[in-house]
Amino acid sequence: MRHNIAGYRLGRSKAARIALRRNLIKQFFTHERIRTTRAKAAAIRGEAERLITIARNSIDGTDAEKVHAQRKVASRLGDNKINQRLFDEIAPRFVDRPGGYTRVLKLGIRSGDSAEMVLLELVEE
């Protein structure tokens, strides 16, 4: 039984799962859309939205709050270029939006292993 176990295991060890999620989120923020399996998209969607919310809420904060938010996001992403892109380009677009920054579009089934493929993208207003 999976009592008190949160998240998707994705058939990987803990370290591989963390690396996969980090790489998928980095690619998502770099390209603003990624084509992946439904399970992987579901695994990163919530975390990506939380990071956007942290960046969005820090826009009106003090300098100390901005630095704290940037360090918090950097601890999850580990990349300063993506961190700056998130805070400078992506987050200001969603200032008036209360949530729901991503969209999942079904693309069909992959022919090799019949995995359900989706397109995860940022919502444009």
C-alpha positions in Angstrom: 0.0 0.0 0.0 1.2 3.5 -0.8 0.1 5.3 2.4 1.6 8.8 2.7 3.6 8.6 -0.5 3.2 11.7 -2.6 4.2 12.2 -6.2 4.9 10.0 -9.2 7.7 7.4 -9.0 8.1 7.2 -12.8 9.9 3.9 -12.6 13.1 5.5 -11.4 15.3 5.7 -8.3 15.0 8.8 -6.1 18.1 10.5 -7.5 17.1 9.8 -11.1 13.5 11.0 -10.4 14.8 14.3 -9.0 17.2 14.8 -11.9 14.4 14.1 -14.4 12.0 16.5 -12.8 14.7 19.2 -12.6 15.6 18.8 -16.3 12.0 18.7 -17.5 11.2 21.9 -15.5 14.3 23.7 -16.9 13.4 22.7 -20.4 9.8 23.8 -19.8 10.9 27.3 -18.7 13.4 27.5 -21.5 11.1 26.6 -24.4 7.7 27.4 -22.7 6.4 24.1 -24.1 7.5 20.5 -24.0 6.3 17.3 -25.6 6.4 14.5 -23.1 4.4 11.6 -21.6 1.3 12.3 -19.6 2.8 10.9 -16.4 5.9 13.1 -16.6 3.8 16.1 -17.4 1.6 15.4 -14.4 4.7 15.0 -12.2 6.1 18.4 -13.1 3.1 20.5 -13.7 2.3 21.3 -10.0 5.9 22.1 -9.2 6.3 24.4 -12.2 3.2 26.3 -11.3 4.4 26.7 -7.7 7.7 28.2 -8.9 5.9 30.6 -11.2 3.7 31.6 -8.2 6.8 32.2 -6.0 8.3 34.4 -8.7 5.0 36.2 -9.4 4.4 37.0 -5.7 8.0 38.4 -5.2 7.5 41.1 -7.9 5.9 43.5 -5.4 8.0 42.5 -2.5 10.9 44.2 -0.8 14.5 43.5 -1.9 15.0 40.9 0.8 11.8 39.1 -0.2 13.0 39.1 -3.9 16.3 37.6 -2.9 14.7 35.0 -0.8 12.3 34.0 -3.6 15.2 33.8 -6.1 17.2 31.6 -3.7 14.2 29.4 -3.1 13.7 28.9 -6.8 17.4 28.4 -7.5 17.5 25.6 -4.9 14.9 23.7 -7.0 16.3 24.6 -10.5 20.0 25.0 -9.9 20.5 27.2 -12.9 20.8 31.0 -12.7 20.0 31.7 -16.4 16.6 29.9 -16.1 16.1 31.5 -12.7 16.5 35.0 -14.3 14.3 34.1 -17.2 11.6 33.0 -14.8 11.7 36.1 -12.7 12.2 38.6 -15.6 10.1 37.3 -18.5 7.7 34.5 -17.4 6.4 35.7 -14.0 5.5 39.3 -15.0 3.1 37.9 -17.7 1.0 36.2 -15.0 0.7 39.1 -12.5 -3.1 39.4 -13.0 -3.7 35.6 -13.3 -4.6 33.9 -10.0 -3.3 30.5 -11.1 -3.5 27.9 -13.8 -0.4 29.0 -15.8 -0.1 25.7 -17.7 -2.1 23.8 -20.2 -1.9 20.1 -21.2 -3.0 19.2 -24.7 -3.3 15.5 -25.6 -1.3 14.5 -28.7 -2.2 10.8 -29.0 -0.2 7.6 -28.5 3.5 7.1 -29.2 3.9 4.3 -31.6 7.0 2.7 -30.0 5.5 1.9 -26.6 1.9 3.2 -26.7 2.6 5.9 -24.1 0.1 8.7 -24.1 1.9 11.9 -25.3 0.9 15.4 -24.3 2.1 18.9 -24.9 2.6 20.9 -21.7 2.7 24.7 -22.4 2.4 28.0 -20.7 -1.0 29.7 -21.1 -0.9 32.9 -23.2 -3.5 35.5 -22.3 
